[in-house]
Amino acid sequence: NVFLSQSELDGLKADLPDKWNYYIDRLSCHIASSGKRYRSHAATIYKWAQEDAAKKAPKKGIPDYSCKEGESL
């Protein structure tokens, strides 16, 4: 249920070499479970990849000085 042209698929493979298959499966499951329709499946995958990358980026601000019992800073 995910529709991509050959050029879109090639672009995903080049831009997301380790994750392109994960995002296609994720979109397929999402479409199947929610019934949503997207104008561009490739654009949706790129958007999700950007959002996931932003979540992983370290946040600047107050450093985390938490530690477990028995550890020291």
N, C-alpha and C positions, 0 to 999 in steps of 0.2 A: 503493500500500500504506500510505499515511499517512491515517488517518481523523480528521477534525476536523469538529465541528459548525459551522454558520455563525457562531454566537456566538463559538466558540473562534477561528475564522479571523479574524473581525472584531477580536477582542481582540489577536491576534498582530500584525495589520496596524497597530493603534493603538499598541501597546507597542514593537514592533520594526519601525518603518516602512521602514528600509533593509535589514533583515536577515531578515525573516520568510520570504521565498522561499528564501534560502540555507539556513535551518534546516530547512525542509520537505524540500528536496532532500537535505540531509545525513542527516536521519532516514530518508528513503526508501532511500538507498544503504546506510545502516547496517543497516536491517532486512533488505534484500535480501541483503547479504553475510554477515550473522551469523546470521540466522534468529531473532533475539531477538523477544520479544513484550513490549509495554509496555501497562500498564493505561490510561494516558492519554498520548496522543501530544502533546497541548498541554503537559502538565506536563513532559514530557521536553524539549521545545523550550525552555521557560522555564528549566529547570534548566541546560541547556547554555549558554544566553545568559548566565545569572548566572555560571557558571564562566568563560566567556570574558571577561566584564567584569572579573572578579576577577584574571585573569591579566594584563590590560592595566593595572590600577591600579598606580601607582608604589609601590614598596616603600620604606618608611622604614627608615633604618638608616645604614650606612656609605655615604657617597657614592662614586660611581664616578669615579675620577680617571684612568682609562685614556685614552691618546691614541695616535694613529698617529705614525709616524716623520715628523718635519718639523713637527708641531704642537706648540704649547706650551700649558701650563695657565695 
